[in-house]
Amino acid sequence: MRKDTDGRRTAARASLNRLIAQGSELYRRELHLPRLLPIGHDTANPTGEQLYVIVQRLNHALRRERQKARSGHWTYDLNRHIALLQAYRAELRALGKMRIRPPSSAPAGPRRL
């Protein structure tokens, strides 16, 4: 019976990973990002530094969402968590394509807002 549970867990994890990968491919910054984060600047063509800040803010939002999930908080939303992961992966990919390095004034780890 334990083996069956592990198989289901593995299948569920694989399915979720496919969902996140497909969603990150379909991600459109102008449409999806304002629904996830309060962004004060134009998101159509961000500069390298703005893109880095977007990635940091998404990372922070993901950490908050994970904390809510682990604590069983009533405001946890699985759909938001998935959307944040999709956006984060898409923005990381965009950052990698731009070959942007973190700004010299940026902290070493994720920024707290």
PEZI-V257181 format. One line per field, one symbol per residue. ss: DSSP state (A for helix, B for strand, O for the rest). phi: phi as a letter, one per 40 degrees, with the letter a starting at -180 (. if undefined). burial: I if it has 9 or more other C-alpha atoms within 8 Angstrom, else O. A space follows every 50 residues. Layout:
BEGIN
ss=???
phi=???
burial=???
END
This chain:
BEGIN
ss=OAAAAAAAAAAAAAAAAAAAAAAAAAOOAAAAAAAAOOOOOOOOOOOAAA AAAAAAAAAAAAAAAAAAAAAOOOOOOAAAAAAAAAAAAAAAAAAAAAOO OOOOOOOOOOOOO
phi=.cccccccccccccccccdccccccccbdcccccccbcbcbcccbccdcc cccdcccccccccccccccccgccccbdccdcccccccccccccccccfc bddcccccbcccc
burial=OOOOOOOOOOOOOOOOOOOIIOIIOOIOIOOIIIOIOOOOOOIOOIOIIO IIOIIIIIIIIIOOIIOIIOOOOOOIOOOOIIIIIIIIIIIIOOIOOOOI OOOOOOOOOOOOO
END
